[in-house]
Amino acid sequence: MSLFSTPSPKDCSEQGLRSFHLGKKKKKKLLYGLVSLLTTILSLFFLVWFILHPSKPEFYLKDASVFQLSLGGAATTPRFLNSTIITTIVSKNPNARVGIYYDQMRTYAAYKGQQITGDVVLPPFFQGHQEVNVLSAALQGAGLPVAPSFGYEVERDQKTAGKMSLRLRMDGRLRWKVGMWVSGPYRVDVNCVAVILFRSAADSDSGPMGLVQASQCSTNI
């Protein structure tokens, strides 16, 4: 009589099946644990985000001076514009617990839907809680093509109103910072209206045309 017992094929099959089910249960528990952890982390981020509810940054046009706005080319062909405009825009982060990173910010000037300066790229910067930053830029255009009616539009504004309305635009990307967490990029568009007062003939050599008054800019994210 043999002292060794040999498992039957049925026993081996049942043992293998039990091992398979145990391994499957462990994988399910591990997957469930990972999903639960990820859900908890995301819920925490969304909860913090909801509680803090960051407000979009505020921009104010403090100053704008037009040093040059001259046309070249025949009146019946596309005109070419030379321009120099110095701008100062104040940016404020109104949030007490949220910082803001600004990336790829550019600014330019437009008149009646036509861009009248080249783009100026601003260096990236970080804006702390309730911090205020002053953004200055020298906007210039050299031989920019504009519509043949550009000169007529400017002359009409000068004669009828004595002032012209420019749009100072700024766009780029921003990222919110909450503690150590930084969000993905969001597009930001800033639109400032600059009402520029024309100089009289007697004051034509007294300096640049300047801003009538400071104004708040609209901000879209």
C-alpha positions in Angstrom: 0.0 0.0 0.0 1.5 3.4 -1.1 2.0 6.1 1.6 1.8 8.9 -1.0 -1.5 10.2 -2.3 -1.7 11.6 -5.8 -4.3 14.3 -6.3 -6.9 13.5 -8.9 -7.4 15.7 -11.9 -10.6 16.9 -10.4 -8.8 18.1 -7.2 -6.2 19.9 -9.3 -8.9 21.6 -11.3 -10.7 22.8 -8.2 -7.5 24.1 -6.7 -6.6 26.0 -9.8 -10.1 27.5 -10.0 -9.9 28.6 -6.4 -6.5 30.3 -7.0 -7.9 32.0 -10.1 -10.9 33.4 -8.1 -8.6 34.5 -5.3 -6.3 36.3 -7.7 -9.2 37.9 -9.5 -10.7 39.1 -6.1 -7.3 40.7 -5.2 -7.1 42.5 -8.5 -10.6 43.8 -8.0 -9.8 45.0 -4.5 -6.6 46.7 -5.7 -8.5 48.4 -8.6 -11.3 49.4 -6.3 -8.8 50.9 -3.9 -7.0 52.9 -6.7 -10.3 54.2 -8.0 -11.4 55.2 -4.5 -8.1 57.0 -3.9 -8.3 58.8 -7.2 -11.9 59.8 -6.6 -11.1 61.1 -3.1 -8.2 63.2 -4.4 -10.3 64.7 -7.3 -13.2 65.3 -4.9 -10.8 67.2 -2.5 -9.5 69.3 -5.4 -13.0 70.1 -6.6 -14.1 70.9 -3.0 -11.1 73.3 -2.5 -11.8 74.8 -5.9 -15.5 75.3 -5.0 -14.8 76.8 -1.6 -12.1 79.2 -3.0 -14.1 80.0 -6.2 -11.4 82.2 -7.8 -12.5 85.5 -9.3 -11.1 86.5 -12.7 -8.3 89.1 -12.6 -9.1 92.8 -12.9 -7.4 95.1 -15.4 -7.5 98.9 -15.6 -6.2 101.2 -18.3 -4.1 103.8 -16.4 -2.5 105.7 -19.3 -2.2 105.7 -23.1 -0.2 108.2 -25.2 -0.1 108.4 -29.0 3.2 109.7 -30.1 2.8 108.8 -33.8 -0.1 108.0 -36.1 0.9 108.8 -39.7 -0.1 107.4 -43.1 1.8 106.7 -46.2 0.7 105.5 -49.7 -1.9 106.8 -52.1 -5.4 107.3 -50.9 -6.8 104.8 -53.4 -4.5 102.0 -52.5 -4.0 100.2 -49.2 -2.4 102.7 -46.9 0.6 102.1 -44.7 0.6 103.2 -41.1 3.4 104.1 -38.8 2.4 104.3 -35.1 3.9 104.6 -31.7 1.6 104.2 -28.6 2.8 103.9 -25.0 0.4 102.1 -22.7 0.2 101.4 -18.9 -2.3 98.8 -17.7 -2.8 97.9 -14.0 -3.5 94.2 -13.3 -5.0 93.1 -9.9 -5.5 89.6 -8.5 -8.7 90.0 -6.3 -8.3 86.5 -4.8 -7.1 86.1 -1.2 -6.1 82.4 -1.5 -5.5 81.9 -5.2 -2.4 82.9 -7.2 -2.2 83.4 -10.9 0.5 82.5 -13.5 0.4 84.5 -16.7 2.0 83.0 -19.8 2.2 83.9 -23.5 0.7 87.3 -22.9 0.7 89.7 -25.9 -0.8 93.2 -26.3 -1.6 95.4 -29.3 -3.8 98.4 -30.3 -6.7 98.5 -32.7 -8.9 101.2 -34.3 -12.3 100.4 -35.7 -11.4 96.7 -36.0 -8.0 97.2 -37.6 -4.8 96.4 -35.8 -2.7 99.6 -35.8 0.4 98.3 -34.0 2.5 95.2 -33.9 2.2 92.6 -31.1 4.3 93.1 -28.0 4.9 89.9 -26.0 5.0 90.5 -22.2 7.3 88.3 -20.1 5.6 85.6 -18.0 4.9 86.6 -14.4 3.2 85.3 -11.3 0.6 87.3 -9.4 0.3 86.6 -5.7 -2.8 86.9 -3.5 -4.4 90.3 -4.0 -1.3 91.5 -5.7 -1.2 94.5 -8.1 1.1 94.7 -11.1 1.8 97.5 -13.5 2.2 96.4 -17.2 3.8 98.9 -19.5 4.3 98.4 -23.2 5.6 100.5 -26.2 3.4 99.5 -29.1 4.8 100.3 -32.5 3.8 99.8 -36.1 6.0 100.3 -39.2 4.4 100.1 -42.6 1.3 98.3 -41.4 -1.3 97.9 -44.2 -4.6 99.5 -43.3 -7.8 100.2 -45.3 -7.9 103.2 -47.7 -10.7 104.7 -45.5 -8.5 104.7 -42.4 -7.4 108.3 -42.9 -10.9 109.5 -43.5 -12.2 107.8 -40.3 -9.5 109.4 -38.2 -10.1 112.8 -39.8 -13.9 112.5 -39.2 -13.4 111.6 -35.5 -11.0 114.6 -35.2 -13.5 117.1 -36.8 -16.7 115.8 -35.3 -15.7 114.7 -31.8 -12.2 115.9 -31.2 -11.3 112.5 -29.9 -10.8 108.9 -31.1 -11.5 105.6 -29.5 -8.8 102.9 -29.6 -9.0 99.3 -28.4 -6.0 98.1 -26.4 -6.1 94.3 -26.5 -4.3 91.7 -24.4 -4.6 88.0 -24.6 -2.7 84.9 -23.5 -2.9 82.1 -21.0 -3.3 82.0 -17.2 -3.1 79.2 -14.6 -4.6 79.2 -11.2 -2.4 78.2 -8.2 -4.0 76.9 -5.0 -1.4 75.8 -2.4 0.9 73.4 -4.3 -1.7 72.6 -7.0 -1.5 74.5 -10.3 -4.4 74.2 -12.8 -4.1 73.7 -16.6 -4.0 76.8 -18.8 -7.0 79.0 -19.5 -7.2 81.5 -22.3 -7.7 85.1 -21.1 -8.8 88.1 -23.3 -8.6 91.7 -22.0 -10.2 94.5 -23.9 -9.6 98.2 -22.8 -11.2 101.2 -24.4 -8.8 104.2 -24.7 -10.5 107.5 -25.6 -7.7 109.7 -27.0 -8.0 113.5 -27.2 -6.8 115.1 -30.4 -4.5 118.1 -30.0 -5.6 121.5 -31.3 -3.6 123.1 -34.2 -2.0 125.5 -31.7 -0.8 122.6 -29.5 0.3 120.3 -32.4 3.9 120.3 -31.2 3.2 120.2 -27.4 3.7 116.4 -27.1 1.7 113.2 -27.6 -2.0 112.8 -27.8 -3.2 111.5 -24.4 -5.9 109.6 -22.7 -9.0 111.4 -21.6 -9.5 109.3 -18.5 -8.6 106.0 -17.0 -11.1 103.2 -17.5 -11.7 99.6 -16.4 -11.1 96.8 -18.9 -13.4 93.9 -19.7 -11.9 90.4 -19.0 -13.0 87.1 -20.4 -11.7 83.7 -19.4 
